[in-house]
Amino acid sequence: MKVHNFSAGPAILPASVMAEAAEAVRDFNGSGLSILEISHRSKPFVAVLEEAVSLVHELLGVSDDYAVLFLTGGASSQFYMTAMNILNDNETAGYINTGAWSTKAIKEAKNFGNIVELASSKDTNFSYIPKGYDIPADLKYVHLTSNNTIFGTQFQEFPATDVPLIADMSSDIFSRPLPVDRFGMIYAGAQKNMGPAGVALAIVRKDILGKVERTIPTMLNYQTHIDKNSSFNTPPVFPIFVSMLTMRWVKEQGGVDAMVPHNEAKAKIIYDAIDNSPIFEGVVTDTVDRSLMNATFVLKEQYAHLQDDFMAAATAANCSGVKGHRSVGGFRASIYNSMPHSSAQALADVMAEFAAKHA
Ligand SMILES: *Cc1c(COP(=O)(O)O)cnc(C)c1O
């Protein structure tokens, strides 16, 4: 029996992608060789990389003003690479602090320039997306985390400013259309909504580069990877291949536009299950900020002792990965692009049955 996978990351991928990836490990395109044992400079892999880049351009409507890169070091390396490549020591960048990932990005960026926290929801353990703050026009960039994987909040609208935005979109890339032109840079670790762990996608507007005075180590310089088409050194061949397959799948579904109603319908199943429940409640205080990718919820105070019992009930119903992050507690259902509605319904059913038994 297939397990319903609610893991926050590494996370669910489409079943068809898993099957194609498994076949390519055995025999890549009938070549008699595995995808795991071919050169990154061989024609078949160069074609994979080119298709991956072109699918990013196509799916998100990324113009040629931007470079599309596949890098190693995860989204976490982008926390420092962004500032290192874009911000001079005497320049200032604004950060919106909506959780653990933003906090880490701020810490790393401080090594390279002046960082101001424009807004933060730390006062309530990041239960909402800040609104109504000023953005000085002279900032070099404004950094935000589009979807807060841990806390289950998501920017439904990006801040209104002419300052270029830089966004960590690790957990909602390809889940919706984006106003890419407003961004100086978008980055995402693959392992939430795009592919297996081991690669990060970076979409960089080329004209924001080349303006810092510091010496940037070769491997940490975006220009190196632009000049060498993400193959300065050996790129993560298999994660790029599987990410490409997932992007093909998104395209077959109708692209990122089609992901929106699909994701909304799925999220509604879970959020209705939370809101209609006598024993569960949501974690996000401003419901407009609720993430379509990670739904967080807890047991109401008088039912808090049932934490382990609900985990056991979820496991018995083949729902895996529902435990909340330790900094939030409770439960988290990660319902990325590839999660079918039937899995969301399976979890909603366990929640309802559990409530009927214990309320
Ligand atoms: C998971 C995650 C990260 C960390 O990604 P790594 O690839 O492990 O470095 C960063 N930001 C967000 C929003 C995430 O969800």
The ligand as an ORCA input file, in Angstrom:
! r2SCAN-3c Opt
* xyz 0 1
  C      14.143     23.661      3.593
  C      14.316     25.111      3.437
  C      15.591     25.708      3.407
  C      16.868     24.931      3.605
  O      17.217     24.285      2.441
  P      18.571     23.442      2.333
  O      18.544     23.040      0.899
  O      18.480     22.319      3.302
  O      19.713     24.349      2.644
  C      15.670     27.067      3.230
  N      14.565     27.803      3.088
  C      13.321     27.271      3.114
  C      12.128     28.146      2.938
  C      13.165     25.908      3.290
  O      11.938     25.366      3.318
*
